[in-house]
Amino acid sequence: MSRQIRIKSKTRFCLFLTAITALFILLLAAVWNGGKAASEVDWIEVEVVEGDTLWHIAKRTLPPHTDIREYIRQIREVNGLKTCNIRVGQKLFVPVY
C-alpha cells in the first residue's frame, strides 16, 4: 500500500529544505576542517623588531593555503590597527591555525 505525501504549505517546505541544507553544509564543513570549529583560532604574541612590517610578520607565520592579504587583515583587526604602520617593541597577536 503506497501512501502519498501532500505538501500543504510550500513556504514551510522550502524553510524545511533550507534548514536541512544548512545543517548538511555545517556538518560537511566540520568534517573538512578536521572537526575543528571555524572560529577555533589560537593566537601567538609577536614582538615587532627593527625592519619588521606586517607583511614580513605574516609571511613568517602564514598557514598553508592562506591568502596573505586576508591574513594581514585579520592581524590588523584583532590588534585594532587602522593602518599597516607598526613600531619596534609593539606586541601583536597573530592567528595560528
Residue pairs with C-beta under 8 A, 6 or more apart in sequence:
7 13
29 38
30 37
41 95
41 96
41 97
42 95
42 96
42 97
43 78
43 93
43 94
43 95
43 96
44 61
44 93
44 94
44 96
45 91
45 92
45 93
45 94
46 57
46 61
46 91
46 92
46 93
46 94
47 89
47 90
47 91
47 92
48 57
48 86
48 87
48 88
48 89
48 90
48 91
48 92
49 88
50 88
52 86
52 88
53 84
53 86
54 72
54 75
54 76
54 81
54 84
54 86
55 68
55 72
55 84
57 75
57 92
57 94
58 68
58 71
58 72
58 75
58 94
59 68
61 94
61 96
62 68
62 71
63 71
63 96
63 97
66 97
71 95
72 84
74 95
75 81
75 92
75 93
75 94
75 95
76 82
76 84
78 93
78 95
79 92
79 93
86 92
